[in-house]
């Protein structure tokens, strides 16, 4: 049985992703364009669980970007996927439907 990801670990992962994106202007621009968030709204947005979910989903949905983040930050892909699991709505395989 897999252990559930903690809120703190998931939030730390999402914030680490945002920090990495800040150093990757092309990726950050793509995320902002897809999310509709303006660059000047980022500071306030980090307190929104929906925004954090969007950051993790953005990274998790594109394997090359996920692997680039993991390599640059020495983060295991499983860590990102656990954060993604935390922020995602329950699915059919969760038993919570």
C-alpha positions in Angstrom: 0.0 0.0 0.0 1.3 3.4 -0.9 1.5 6.1 1.7 -0.4 9.3 1.1 1.7 12.3 0.3 1.7 15.0 3.0 0.3 18.5 2.5 3.6 20.0 3.4 5.7 17.8 1.1 3.3 18.5 -1.8 3.3 22.2 -1.2 7.2 22.3 -1.0 7.4 20.4 -4.2 5.0 22.8 -6.0 7.0 25.8 -4.7 10.3 24.1 -5.8 8.7 23.7 -9.3 7.8 27.4 -9.3 11.3 28.4 -8.3 12.7 26.3 -11.0 10.3 27.8 -13.6 11.4 31.3 -12.5 14.9 30.4 -13.8 13.5 29.0 -17.1 11.9 32.0 -18.9 10.5 30.0 -21.8 8.9 27.4 -19.5 7.6 30.1 -17.2 6.1 32.0 -20.1 4.4 28.8 -21.3 3.0 28.1 -17.9 1.7 31.6 -17.5 0.1 31.5 -21.0 -1.6 28.2 -20.3 -2.7 29.1 -16.7 -3.8 32.7 -17.4 -1.9 33.9 -14.4 0.0 37.2 -14.8 3.6 37.4 -13.6 2.7 40.0 -11.0 0.1 37.6 -9.5 2.6 34.8 -8.7 3.3 35.9 -5.1 -0.4 35.9 -4.2 -1.1 32.8 -6.2 1.3 30.5 -4.2 -1.2 30.6 -1.4 -3.9 29.1 -3.6 -4.0 25.2 -3.6 -5.6 25.3 -7.1 -2.6 27.3 -8.4 -0.1 24.9 -6.8 -2.1 22.0 -8.4 -1.7 23.7 -11.7 2.0 24.1 -11.4 2.5 20.4 -10.5 0.1 19.3 -13.3 1.9 21.5 -15.8 5.2 19.7 -14.9 3.8 16.2 -14.6 2.0 16.3 -17.9 5.1 16.9 -20.0 7.8 14.2 -19.4 10.7 16.1 -20.9 10.0 19.1 -18.6 9.5 16.8 -15.6 12.8 15.1 -16.2 14.6 18.5 -16.8 13.2 19.7 -13.4 14.2 16.5 -11.7 17.8 16.6 -13.1 18.2 20.3 -12.3 16.9 20.0 -8.7 18.0 16.5 -7.8 14.4 15.6 -7.2 13.0 12.1 -7.8 10.2 12.0 -10.4 8.2 10.0 -7.8 8.3 13.1 -5.5 6.6 15.2 -8.2 4.1 12.4 -8.9 3.3 12.1 -5.2 2.6 15.9 -5.2 0.5 15.5 -8.3 -1.5 12.8 -6.6 -2.0 15.0 -3.5 -3.3 17.9 -5.5 -5.4 15.8 -8.0 -9.0 15.0 -7.5 -9.7 11.4 -6.5 -9.9 9.1 -9.5 -11.6 5.8 -10.1 -8.6 3.9 -8.9 -8.5 5.8 -5.5 -11.5 4.1 -4.0 -12.9 7.6 -3.2 -15.6 7.9 -5.8 
